[in-house]
Amino acid sequence: MSQCDLSIVLPVYNDQENLDRILVELSSNKPDKSWEVIVVDDGSPTPLQLTLDCPPHWKMFRNENRQGAASARNKGVVQASGKHVALLSVFLKIPENYISQVTEFIKNHHFDVAQHLLKKAADLKADHFQEFLANQSGRLPEKGGTLPVKNTMFTAAILKKEVFSKLGGFDENMNHYGGHELDFAYRLDQQGYTTRFIVDNLPLERVKLESHNRIQARLQEYGKVGLPALLKKHPELKKTILLYPLVWSLLKTVDLPKSMERRFKRRIEQNFKLTRRQYRLYLHLIMRNAWDAR
């Protein structure tokens, strides 16, 4: 049996359709024992299944109750045999040459974390807000070694299993939107794992987009629950995340942050195209106002 070099970990909840699709796409990458796929069903009401033609060394594990992305990813990595782990999501489209390109990237780069740029699938309908969220080109630096903590994401990321295990994986006590990922990225920095790359010329397409209401709810959850948990563990991050506290306090006295959020929300619901800076400000306002209201 050859050495397993790469384990692809797919956490999934209640989405057999996209799981079937991505397994078929991965199967087109000439499966062999040098790479594997590990699926973690995070407590789907109807247990998910691997497609019948999956290679026998691909595996599925299950949480009987939904425990969230941190737990599902941790379980998958614990079961992984590969030296490197690719954390992917089932809403991504996998090209036929994905494994060969990732393998070549790993051989030719020294990195602590590598991540794919994400973009919207060409045939997927989206409003202007969804376009901004889905297409990361122009929002993230595409040259290596420059991704800060807040830009390090694990929706489509590659790292050494040894490093993941050394840090103890994701903190499952902060299993809320955004919090466990920021915590893990910050702990990587603390341990000196700061070299981060965008995987060269290999963006991945989203085949599913979240609605404006869903994004709003997730950011509100982050502001009310995920961020307080993160700052309780790492209070020194407060200055990085909650910017300009004195200015913000002054703006709050005239209720400006909430009125700005409402104004942006109306324009987005009417599908006005905003600038990148305006979209980023809107996302920050949702989180920050939720933080204040907790």
C-alpha positions as CSV (number, residue, x, y, z in Angstrom):
1,M,0.0,0.0,0.0
2,S,1.4,3.4,-1.0
3,Q,1.7,6.3,1.5
4,C,-1.4,8.5,1.8
5,D,-0.3,12.0,1.1
6,L,-3.6,13.9,1.0
7,S,-6.9,13.5,3.0
8,I,-9.9,15.5,1.9
9,V,-12.2,16.2,4.8
10,L,-15.9,17.0,3.9
11,P,-18.2,18.0,6.8
12,V,-21.8,18.0,5.6
13,Y,-25.2,18.4,7.1
14,N,-28.4,17.3,5.4
15,D,-27.2,17.8,1.9
16,Q,-27.1,14.4,0.1
17,E,-27.5,16.1,-3.3
18,N,-24.3,18.2,-3.1
19,L,-22.5,15.4,-1.4
20,D,-23.3,13.0,-4.3
21,R,-22.2,15.7,-6.8
22,I,-18.8,16.5,-5.1
23,L,-18.0,12.7,-4.7
24,V,-18.6,12.2,-8.4
25,E,-16.3,15.1,-9.2
26,L,-13.6,13.8,-6.8
27,S,-13.9,10.3,-8.3
28,S,-13.0,11.8,-11.7
29,N,-9.6,12.6,-10.3
30,K,-8.2,9.0,-10.8
31,P,-8.6,7.7,-7.2
32,D,-5.6,5.7,-5.8
33,K,-4.2,5.1,-2.3
34,S,-2.1,8.3,-2.3
35,W,-5.2,10.3,-1.4
36,E,-8.5,9.7,0.3
37,V,-11.8,11.3,1.1
38,I,-13.3,11.4,4.6
39,V,-17.0,12.5,4.9
40,V,-18.4,13.5,8.3
41,D,-22.2,13.6,8.5
42,D,-22.9,16.1,11.2
43,G,-26.1,14.7,12.6
44,S,-28.3,14.9,9.4
45,P,-31.9,13.9,10.3
46,T,-31.7,11.2,7.6
47,P,-28.2,9.7,7.7
48,L,-26.2,10.5,4.6
49,Q,-24.5,7.9,2.4
50,L,-21.5,7.6,0.2
51,T,-22.2,7.0,-3.5
52,L,-22.0,3.4,-4.5
53,D,-19.0,3.8,-6.8
54,C,-16.8,5.5,-4.2
55,P,-13.4,3.8,-3.7
56,P,-13.4,1.4,-0.8
57,H,-10.8,3.4,1.2
58,W,-13.0,6.5,1.2
59,K,-14.9,6.6,4.5
60,M,-17.9,8.2,6.2
61,F,-18.3,9.0,9.9
62,R,-21.3,10.4,11.7
63,N,-22.2,12.6,14.6
64,E,-25.5,11.3,15.9
65,N,-26.5,14.8,16.9
66,R,-25.5,18.0,15.1
67,Q,-22.4,19.4,16.7
68,G,-21.3,22.0,14.2
69,A,-18.4,22.6,11.8
70,A,-15.6,22.6,14.4
71,S,-16.6,19.1,15.7
72,A,-17.2,17.7,12.2
73,R,-13.8,18.9,10.9
74,N,-12.0,17.7,14.0
75,K,-13.5,14.2,13.7
76,G,-12.5,14.1,10.0
77,V,-8.9,15.1,10.6
78,V,-8.5,12.6,13.4
79,Q,-9.5,9.8,11.0
80,A,-7.3,11.2,8.2
81,S,-4.3,9.2,7.1
82,G,-2.7,11.8,4.9
83,K,0.3,14.0,5.7
84,H,-1.7,17.0,4.4
85,V,-5.4,17.6,5.0
86,A,-7.7,19.6,2.6
87,L,-10.7,21.0,4.4
88,L,-13.4,21.5,1.8
89,S,-17.1,22.2,1.7
90,V,-19.7,20.3,-0.3
91,F,-20.9,23.4,-2.0
92,L,-17.7,23.7,-4.0
93,K,-17.1,22.4,-7.5
94,I,-14.1,20.2,-7.9
95,P,-12.2,20.2,-11.3
96,E,-11.0,17.0,-12.9
97,N,-7.3,17.9,-12.3
98,Y,-7.8,19.0,-8.8
99,I,-5.7,16.3,-7.1
100,S,-2.8,16.6,-9.5
101,Q,-2.6,20.4,-9.1
102,V,-2.9,20.3,-5.3
103,T,-0.2,17.6,-5.2
104,E,2.1,19.7,-7.4
105,F,1.4,22.8,-5.3
106,I,2.3,20.9,-2.1
107,K,5.6,19.7,-3.6
108,N,6.6,23.1,-4.8
109,H,5.7,25.3,-1.8
110,H,6.6,25.6,1.8
111,F,3.5,26.8,3.6
112,D,1.6,26.6,6.9
113,V,-1.8,27.2,5.5
114,A,-2.9,27.3,1.8
115,Q,-6.3,28.3,0.7
116,H,-8.2,28.5,-2.5
117,L,-9.8,31.6,-3.9
118,L,-13.5,31.1,-4.2
119,K,-15.7,32.4,-7.0
120,K,-19.3,32.0,-8.1
121,A,-20.1,29.3,-10.6
122,A,-20.8,30.9,-13.9
123,D,-24.3,29.5,-14.3
124,L,-25.4,30.4,-10.7
125,K,-27.7,33.4,-10.4
126,A,-26.8,36.0,-7.8
127,D,-27.6,39.5,-6.8
128,H,-24.9,42.1,-6.3
129,F,-24.4,41.3,-2.6
130,Q,-24.0,37.6,-3.3
131,E,-21.6,38.4,-6.1
132,F,-19.5,40.3,-3.7
133,L,-19.5,37.6,-1.1
134,A,-18.9,34.7,-3.5
135,N,-16.0,36.2,-5.5
136,Q,-12.9,36.6,-3.4
137,S,-10.6,37.8,-6.3
138,G,-9.6,41.4,-5.5
139,R,-10.5,41.0,-1.8
140,L,-7.7,38.7,-0.8
141,P,-4.0,39.1,-1.6
142,E,-3.1,36.4,-4.2
143,K,0.6,36.2,-3.3
144,G,1.8,34.0,-0.5
145,G,2.7,34.8,3.1
146,T,0.4,37.8,3.5
147,L,-2.9,36.5,4.7
148,P,-3.7,37.9,8.1
149,V,-5.8,36.2,10.7
150,K,-9.1,37.7,9.6
151,N,-8.5,36.6,6.0
152,T,-7.5,33.0,6.9
153,M,-10.5,30.8,6.3
154,F,-11.0,27.0,6.3
155,T,-13.9,26.6,3.8
156,A,-11.2,25.5,1.3
157,A,-7.9,25.2,3.0
158,I,-4.9,22.9,3.0
159,L,-2.5,22.3,6.0
160,K,-0.3,19.6,7.5
161,K,-2.2,17.1,9.7
162,E,0.8,17.3,12.1
163,V,0.3,21.0,12.6
164,F,-3.5,20.7,13.0
165,S,-3.0,18.0,15.6
166,K,-0.3,19.9,17.4
167,L,-2.7,22.8,18.0
168,G,-5.4,20.5,19.1
169,G,-7.7,21.2,16.1
170,F,-10.6,23.6,16.3
171,D,-11.9,24.7,19.7
172,E,-15.3,23.0,19.9
173,N,-16.3,25.2,22.8
174,M,-16.4,28.1,20.3
175,N,-18.5,26.3,17.8
176,H,-20.3,29.4,16.5
177,Y,-20.1,31.1,13.2
178,G,-16.6,32.6,12.6
179,G,-15.3,32.2,16.1
180,H,-13.6,28.8,15.9
181,E,-11.9,29.7,12.6
182,L,-10.5,33.0,13.9
183,D,-9.4,31.2,17.1
184,F,-7.5,28.6,15.1
185,A,-5.9,31.1,12.8
186,Y,-4.8,33.2,15.7
187,R,-3.3,30.1,17.5
188,L,-1.4,29.3,14.3
189,D,0.1,32.7,14.5
190,Q,1.0,32.3,18.1
191,Q,2.8,29.1,17.4
192,G,4.7,30.7,14.5
193,Y,2.7,29.1,11.6
194,T,2.3,32.4,9.7
195,T,3.2,31.5,6.1
196,R,-0.1,31.5,4.2
197,F,-0.6,31.1,0.4
198,I,-3.4,31.3,-2.1
199,V,-3.2,28.0,-4.1
200,D,-1.8,29.1,-7.5
201,N,-4.3,29.3,-10.4
202,L,-6.7,26.9,-8.8
203,P,-9.9,28.8,-7.6
204,L,-12.9,26.8,-6.7
205,E,-16.4,27.6,-7.7
206,R,-19.3,27.9,-5.4
207,V,-22.4,26.0,-6.6
208,K,-24.6,27.3,-3.7
209,L,-24.9,30.8,-2.3
210,E,-26.4,32.0,1.0
211,S,-29.2,34.5,1.0
212,H,-28.9,38.0,2.4
213,N,-31.0,37.0,5.4
214,R,-28.9,34.0,6.1
215,I,-25.7,36.1,6.1
216,Q,-27.2,38.6,8.3
217,A,-28.3,36.0,10.8
218,R,-24.9,34.4,10.8
219,L,-23.1,37.7,11.5
220,Q,-25.5,38.5,14.2
221,E,-24.8,35.1,15.8
222,Y,-21.1,35.9,15.5
223,G,-21.5,39.3,17.2
224,K,-23.7,38.0,20.0
225,V,-22.1,34.6,20.7
226,G,-19.0,33.7,18.6
227,L,-17.1,37.0,19.1
228,P,-17.7,37.2,22.9
229,A,-16.4,33.7,23.2
230,L,-13.3,34.5,21.1
231,L,-12.5,37.6,23.0
232,K,-13.0,35.9,26.4
233,K,-10.3,33.4,25.3
234,H,-8.1,36.0,23.5
235,P,-8.9,39.5,24.9
236,E,-5.9,40.9,23.1
237,L,-7.7,40.5,19.8
238,K,-10.3,43.1,20.8
239,K,-8.3,46.0,19.3
240,T,-7.9,44.0,16.0
241,I,-11.6,43.2,15.6
242,L,-13.5,46.0,17.3
243,L,-11.9,48.9,15.5
244,Y,-12.0,52.6,16.6
245,P,-13.7,52.2,20.0
246,L,-13.8,55.9,20.8
247,V,-15.2,56.8,17.4
248,W,-17.8,54.0,17.6
249,S,-18.9,55.2,21.0
250,L,-19.5,58.7,19.7
251,L,-21.4,57.4,16.7
252,K,-23.6,55.3,19.0
253,T,-24.8,58.3,21.0
254,V,-26.7,59.4,17.9
255,D,-27.7,55.9,16.9
256,L,-25.7,56.2,13.6
257,P,-24.4,52.6,13.4
258,K,-27.9,51.2,13.5
259,S,-29.3,53.7,11.1
260,M,-26.4,53.0,8.7
261,E,-27.0,49.3,8.9
262,R,-30.7,49.8,8.1
263,R,-29.9,52.0,5.2
264,F,-27.4,49.6,3.7
265,K,-29.8,46.7,4.2
266,R,-32.6,48.5,2.3
267,R,-30.2,49.2,-0.6
268,I,-29.0,45.6,-0.7
269,E,-32.6,44.3,-0.6
270,Q,-33.3,46.6,-3.6
271,N,-30.2,45.1,-5.3
272,F,-28.3,48.3,-5.6
273,K,-24.6,47.7,-6.4
274,L,-22.4,49.0,-3.7
275,T,-18.6,49.5,-3.5
276,R,-16.4,46.8,-1.9
277,R,-15.8,49.2,0.9
278,Q,-19.5,49.7,1.5
279,Y,-20.2,46.0,1.5
280,R,-17.4,45.5,4.0
281,L,-18.7,48.3,6.2
282,Y,-22.2,46.8,6.1
283,L,-20.9,43.4,7.3
284,H,-18.9,45.0,10.1
285,L,-22.0,47.0,11.1
286,I,-24.1,43.9,11.4
287,M,-21.6,42.2,13.6
288,R,-20.8,45.3,15.7
289,N,-24.4,46.2,16.3
290,A,-25.1,42.6,17.4
291,W,-22.2,42.8,19.8
292,D,-23.6,46.0,21.3
293,A,-27.0,44.4,21.7
294,R,-26.0,41.2,23.3
